[in-house]
Amino acid sequence: MTALTPQLESLYDEILRRNPGEAEFHQAAREVLESLGPVLVARPEYATAKLVERLVEPERQVMFRVPWVDDSGTVRVNRGFRVEFNSALGPYKGGLRFHPSVNLGIIKFLGFEQIFKNALTGLGIGGGKGGSDFDPRGRSDAEVMRFCQSFMTELHRHLGEHTDVPAGDIGVGGREIGYLFGQYRRITNRWEAGVLTGKGTGWGGSQARAEATGYGNVLFTAEMLRHRGQDLEGLQVGVSGSGNVALYSIEKAQALGAHVLTASDSSGYVVDEKGIDVALLKQIKEVERGRISAYAERRGGAARFVAGGSVWDVPVDIALPSATQNELDENAALTLVRNGVKAVSEGANMPVTPKAVRVLQEAGVAFGPGKAANAGGVATSALEMRQNAGRVSWDFAQVEQELATIMRDIHRTCVETADRYGTPGDNVAGANIAGFERVAAAMLDQGVI
Ligand code: GLU
């Protein structure tokens, strides 16, 4: 761990004391605090206004019971969350995660990251996150619908297009957003398009929203390479995960001439020397909702399935961790470096552990932190809100063009900010400081809130 200034160290102690057991939140907060020392020296008014102390305390945290009845008639009880972290720049914005691992600490880490990520997009959105420990895996459509209806029956009172605008994350895709929107519309009797993003493209959803996080991460990676006089053409790419982010990272990397070798899920990974067949992977994971071993079976001899193990053992030039938090640890980073990796960019939120980030940076590997690299998803959500507000819909090419511009701007902002603070090439510092500066300026203007 990097040392903190005495003030930030005592704030970190306070975070540990006030938020016991929330390991992921501690980790996310620590990483940001490690970047902020020089900013507070340069801007003492930020320290006086206790901006960081206010930032680490969510504006509002909602936890609620989500009762529902499964297909066999058994009553089930899950826990729902929405952490409305910061609204200085705009309505709370961030996804909902449905996964059995969800707890308050995970939602808080995600919400905290979202504040800085959303600020980096420059699109006027605050930070929030929510979800439930509900496990959609193995549940019928009817069960998922009843769960979503119960979840929204409670959550709706906290939402609104100018208040809080959820979207998807792990376990929440187009199907869930549809059910959630339907229930919101029924309860409120309002056709309020801008209250959720990631909607179906026939009823207010934006073109390219599904693609945006993965496409954006590949565009960010291409910018990092371009900055070093390189490009993606002909490079070997390793992707983890096989959800929305992974699928569209694979698709975009291939479109830019790279060779994508891997994908994974919680049961293991596949290596496909001929390059991942993204249409087949989509069919298995999104339509059939099956396991990744089926991909290797249906690919004949071209691909092999490895049960368990680490997808990062496969030698690649570029690694795009796109599964979940803390999936790429110090050992994996050492293996990647030994195998000559050139760039690692976070498609998921916080997939690379702090020790692994250190290993990569010390080895001179280009590193894209999720707050910057995967901001294309939420940025396109903000474009969806813009289209909804104007009652228009843009075509795919227009949204993709906007996304490319946004990713280039975010990369440039990270580079310029890191340069300004004397840490050239450190995109972690660049993203944390640039995101913080935007939120801090708004908070200062708006008084002690
Ligand atoms: N869950 C996504 C993220 O981590 C997207 C959030 C959104 O579109 O609001 O940024």
Boltz pocket constraint, residues with backbone or C-beta under 6 A from the ligand:
constraints:
  - pocket:
      binder: B
      contacts: [[A, 93], [A, 94], [A, 95], [A, 96], [A, 165], [A, 166], [A, 167], [A, 168], [A, 169], [A, 197], [A, 349], [A, 374], [A, 375], [A, 377], [A, 378], [A, 379], [A, 381]]
      max_distance: 6.0
